[in-house]
Amino acid sequence: MARKRVSVIKVDDNGRNQEFKDNFKNKTMNRNEFVNEIKKGNYPHYHIRTINHVETPVSNPDKRKSNNLD
């Protein structure tokens, strides 16, 4: 299987993803940093949803598992 571009590395007590790792660049980002990178267009396979008034990174719906956040 292909290596995932982004992995979740920290989840808070409520189950919200808080820290992410770009496995291609070996870069760690908090949720806000990842949201900003998605908005800049640097992660085209991801988008932002507002969940409980919080901007939350999510993968685009498709059949590929390699871009799922988990």
C-alpha positions in Angstrom: 0.0 0.0 0.0 1.2 3.5 -0.7 2.5 5.6 2.2 -0.1 8.1 3.6 0.6 11.7 2.9 -0.8 12.9 6.2 -1.2 11.0 9.5 -3.0 12.0 12.7 -0.5 11.9 15.6 -2.5 13.4 18.4 -6.2 13.3 19.3 -7.8 15.1 22.2 -10.1 13.6 24.9 -13.1 14.4 22.7 -11.8 12.6 19.7 -10.8 15.7 17.7 -7.6 15.4 15.7 -5.1 17.9 17.0 -1.7 17.2 15.5 -0.8 15.9 12.0 2.3 14.7 10.3 3.1 15.2 6.6 4.9 11.9 6.0 6.4 13.1 2.7 8.0 16.3 4.2 8.5 14.9 7.8 6.6 18.0 9.0 4.4 18.2 12.1 1.5 20.6 12.2 -1.2 21.4 14.8 -4.8 21.6 13.6 -4.7 25.3 12.9 -1.5 25.0 10.9 -2.9 22.2 8.8 -6.2 24.1 8.2 -4.1 27.1 6.9 -2.0 24.9 4.7 -5.2 23.3 3.2 -6.6 26.8 2.6 -3.4 27.8 0.8 -4.0 24.8 -1.6 -0.9 22.9 -0.4 -3.0 19.7 0.4 -5.4 19.3 -2.5 -6.8 15.9 -1.3 -8.1 17.5 1.9 -10.7 20.2 2.8 -12.1 22.0 5.8 -15.4 21.3 7.6 -16.7 23.4 10.4 -17.7 20.9 13.2 -19.1 22.4 16.4 -17.8 25.9 15.3 -14.2 24.5 14.8 -12.5 24.4 11.5 -11.5 20.7 11.0 -9.3 19.1 8.4 -10.9 16.2 6.6 -9.9 14.1 3.6 -11.9 14.5 0.3 -14.4 11.7 -0.3 -13.0 9.2 -2.7 -12.2 5.5 -2.8 -8.6 5.9 -1.9 -7.6 4.9 1.6 -4.1 6.5 1.3 -5.4 10.0 2.0 -7.8 9.1 4.9 -7.0 10.8 8.2 -6.7 8.2 11.0 
